[in-house]
Amino acid sequence: MNVPKVCVIDYGIGNVSSVIASFDRIGIQCSPLDNPKDLKGASHVVLPGVGAFGSAMNRLEEFGWVSAIREHANNGNAVLGICLGMQLLAEASCEGIFPALHLTKYCQGNSTVSGSSSDTDGPVTGLGLISGTVKSLKDIGYGGRLPHIGWNTVRVTRDGTLFAGLPDELEMYFVHSYGLEVCPLTIATTSCAGEFSAAIQSGNIFGTQFHPEKSSKYGLGLLRNFVNWS
């Protein structure tokens, strides 16, 4: 049996140390990666993220991570995006791009619009590993305060690797103002004055809008399930 090699991408934006500590708690050796060339030796890769979508994509591009991550994923290896990291997996994001008069044209409804990460009048292009455009929670029907911070109920809506052996409803920790609508890739949702994707899966590509590394025993269980995927 092959022993998985789990790595966390360290591009200067994300809770790298917290994620590594969580894997350590479940007995999984995990290493930070700060060089895209080292990604080829990994079987399971975590992409964390905190902050703005555009800034994060710029850093990924600047340090050569975009093509490396895409190649890793296209070769069938596992990728887990956490919080902003999940959003970066998408085709594009509307975060911080438009004045209010542009929102209806580009970022409301179900259309997906692509642009380069340097655009000032269009969505920022993401990694494109999953379909969809990241939008403000307000634009996908969320009626609560922004940012959405704290513990909230996650409801598993489709069988999948990440939630194997976990309850159908469980509490996870969130910190975000943007997200993905419920779509065919959604495997779990959260409802808080509106519903959005809490977790997604597309083959070997996984994402959680919540922070499993901050979500106690269920978060640790989810990370263990991710490592068990092959």
N, C-alpha and C positions, 0 to 999 in steps of 0.2 A: 504493500500500500504506500503510495506516495505521500510524503509529509508536506502539507501546504506551507508555502512561504508567504506570510502575510506582511504587507508593507503599507505604510501611510505616507501619502505624498505631502512633502513639506515644501510649500511654495510661498511661505511667509504669511498666509492667510488661513488660519484654522486652529482648532484645538488639538494639535498633533500630540502633545504630551498627555492630554486627558484620554484620547483615544487609545494610545499605546498602553497607558496604565489600565484601561478597562480590559484590553486583551490579556494583559498580564494577570489580572484578577481571575480570569477563567483558564489560566494555564497555557495560553497561546503566545509563543514568542513572536513579537512584532517589531519591525524595524522602520525608522523614518527614512525616506528617500528624498534627497535634495538634488539628485542628478537623473535626468530622464533616461540616460543610457543604462542605469541600473534596473530599470523597470522590467527588462526582458527576463530577469531571473525570478520574478514574482509570479505566484499563482493567483493570489487574492490581493487586490489593491483597494485601499480606502481613500476617497477624495473628500476631505473635510472642507469647511469653509465658513468664514464669519465676515460679514461686511457686505459690500456692494458687488453686484454681478459684473458690471463693467470693469471695475478695478481688478477683480479676481481673474477674469478672462485675459486682461492685459498682462497680468503676471504669468499666467500659464503660457501665453504666447511668447512673452519675452524670454522665458527660460527654457523654451523648447518642449513644454509638456503636452501641448495640444496633439501633435502628431503621434507622440509616444503613447498617450492614453488611448487614442483612437486605434492604434495598431494593437495594443494590448487587448482591447475589447474585441476587435475584429478577429483576433486569433482565438477567441472563445474563452479567454480568461475572465475571472470574476471581477467586477467593479462595484463598489458600494459608495454612493454619494450621500453625504450627511449634511442636512440643512441646506446652506448655500451650495454645498457640493452636489446635492440632488438637483438643484435648479440648474447648475452648470451642465448637467447631462443633457438638457433640453436643446431644442433647435435655436431658441432665442429668448430674450427677456425684454420686457418693457420698463424695467426699473430705471428711474432717473433719467429717462430719455426725452420725455415729451412734456411740453406745457399742456394745460388742461384741454385746449382746443384740438390737440392731436390724439387724445386718448381714444375717442370714439373710432377714429379712422384705423388705428393700428392695434389697439390693445383691448378692445371690447369684442364680444362675440366669440366665435369659434375659429376665426381665421388665423393663420400663422404667417407672419411676415418675416423674411430674413434680411439681414444686412450685415455689414462688417462691424467689428467691435469698436471701430473708430467713428462710426456714424454718429451724427448729432441730431438727426431727424428721423431715425428709424430704430427698430429694436436691435439690441446688441446680439450678435451671433454667439451661440453656445457651442458645446462639443458635438451636438447633433446625434448623440447616441440613443436618444429617445425622442419621439415626436411630441410636439406641443410647445407653447410659448408661455413663459413665466409672466404672471400678471400680479398686480396689486390685489391683495385679498378683497379689497373693497370692490374691485371690478369683477370678481367671480362670486359676488353675493354675500361676502362676510360682513356682518353688521356689528361686530364688536369693536373694542378699542384696538388701535395699532400702536406699537407692535403687539402681536399676539404672543404673550409671554406667560409661561407657567405650565402646570400640569393640566392635561386634558385627555379625555377618553378617545382612544383609537379603536375603531371597529374593523375587524378583519372581514373583508368582503369577498375575497377569493383565496382559495388554497394556494399556498406558495411556500417556498423554502424558508423565508425569513421568520414566519410565525409558527413553524412546526412545533407542536407540543406546548404552545402558549395559549392563553385564553382568547376567546373570540372578541372580548372587550378588555382593554387594559389601559392603564394610565402611563402616558409618556410626556416628556418635557419638551416644550416648544419655545423658540425665540425667533420670530420672523414677522415680516410685513408683506412678503410676496410668496406666491406658491403656484401650484399647478391645479387646474380644474380636475374634477373626477373624469376619468377617461378609461378606455379599454385596458390600459396598462396599470390602472389602480388596483392595488391589492388590499389597501386599508384606507379608511377615511376618518376625518375628524369633523364633527359638527359643533359649531360654536357661533350661533347666529348666522349660519351659512355653512355649507359643506365644501371641503377641498380634499385633495389627495394627501394622505399622511404617509403613504408608502407606495412605491411602484416596483414593477418587475417586468423586464423585457428580456427573456432568455437569461443570459449571464450578466445582465445589467440590473442593478438594484439601487433603490434610493429611499431614504427616509427623510421626511421634512422635520421630524423631531430629532432630538439628540439621544441616541441609545446610550452613549457614554455618560449621560447625566440622568438616565431613567431607571436606576436601581436594577433589581433582579431581572425584570423583563427585558430591559435594554441589554443586559449581559447575555441573556438567553438568545436574543436576536443576533448579537455578534457571533455567538457560538454557532448558530444556524448558518450564518453567512460563510463561516470557515468550513463548515461541513458540506457546502455545495461543491459539486465537482462535475 
